[in-house]
Amino acid sequence: MEAARAIIETDQRHLIHPLHHPKDHEQPILFVEGRNEMLIDADGKQYIDGLSSLWNVNAGHGRKELADAAAAQMAKLAFTSAYAGASNIPSTRLAEKIVKLAYPTSSAIYFTTAGAESNESAFKIARYVWKLKGKPGKVKVISRIHGYHGVTMAAMSATGMASYHKMFGPLMPNFLQVPAPYAYRWAGNEDPGIGAADAVEQAILKEGPDTVCAVIAEPVMGAGGVIVPPPTYFPRLREICDRHDVLLIADEVITGFGRTGRWFALGHWGVEPDIVSFAKGVTSAYLPLGGVIISRKVHDTMRGAPADQKFMHAATYSGHPACCAVGLRNVELIESEKLVERSALMGRRLLTGLEGLRDLPNVGDVRGLGMMCGIELVEKKETRAPAIGLGPRVAKEALSRGLIFRLRGGAADPAIGDTICIAPPLSTPTETLDRIPDIIRASIVAATK
Ligand SMILES: Cc1ncc(COP(=O)(O)O)c(C=O)c1O
């Protein structure tokens, strides 16, 4: 289409994209429409949105209810300050709703507009709380290798992927990383859940518990390749955090709002965090919104702050009325359409289908929880040697067959295999879900010919 070519040329002249390199943007797809699990480009070609775009369009594309909620709130009161001393109805209602849906000990919410900003806020809340408790030296944050927490300065410093650091270092001081509970590539003989949790404890002891404020962990690592922890990991990590007075931050930017088959994911292992970061699925991406949920204990500490130690953290758009109105309507939709339950049920069906790919010589591992799955490609199953370069070839074949997904690993992280990440909208129809394993099989076969 002529008009589309002109737009792309203008884009190439004037737009800087996330993860930008001109080589990767020579033939971008110009998307013009979305319908539930499908995306449509300017030429009318349809694609299955196999990653819910960026793990975030949980309720699917083209939801008029969400557009209507935004329009109604924008027409009435699009924005006004929510700084202390002022409030608005949508942010209050949404905070109440999320607190009810999250963990039994969840108590209050600070709203942000993105995942990285949620994590920045979570780190600052952790430091703030320890200062209020008379332990100002507790400032260090422990995270995990392969973890992804966003790419603002502190979030990038917690992110455990070297490719995100290479051109932006040095990292912020007081951020350190330990091995992840990555069962498929765990080198030790012990249970990887126990071994990886103990690695956190060793780091706390080495640094000194009086210097560590928090551990941050995604319940299921997303961008790192859908790494599902062994069931032993989070209960042990919780114990370790309690033993050393360290706050546990669950980064639920992907796993929140139904992605794993629960509203929030640590309940899979009977664990409650002190702080939760969320974003993405809270609005199914219709408007930018994120936030931090704090537990009753953290909330009580904050409520008891003396006047000269107030929470001097802020953002213009915290509690944005229009974004929160969309969030509220989206959460109501997820509830009324039982998308969390659907995610659990259909996620199992999707994973079973993908498990069928294990007979292919280059499929090393298949894993998942709810509607997030990973297929790790290897050179040889026996050695688990990473299949460098295979992932992008498979992605290209899949694209030509009408399936979009994201890859983890590859040249940017050669120690680990390319992993195909699949996380379609929770509302994806069964017929489409059943096509995904077939398309991936055909794409791997074609790419390895
Ligand atoms: C687990 C996790 N945390 C944080 C982020 C950063 O979110 P944002 O890109 O909205 O800043 C992401 C983004 O993919 C994520 O997956």
The ligand as a Gaussian input file, in Angstrom:
#p B3LYP/6-31G(d) Opt

LIG

0 1
 C        8.484000      -8.181000      34.613000
 C        8.600000      -6.816000      34.019000
 N        8.876000      -5.789000      34.810000
 C        8.976000      -4.536000      34.328000
 C        8.812000      -4.285000      32.995000
 C        8.969000      -2.891000      32.473000
 O        7.731000      -2.374000      32.118000
 P        7.660000      -1.071000      31.189000
 O        8.198000      -1.453000      29.863000
 O        6.189000      -0.746000      31.187000
 O        8.467000      -0.027000      31.858000
 C        8.521000      -5.329000      32.118000
 C        8.329000      -5.092000      30.683000
 O        8.243000      -5.986000      29.881000
 C        8.426000      -6.629000      32.641000
 O        8.192000      -7.682000      31.853000

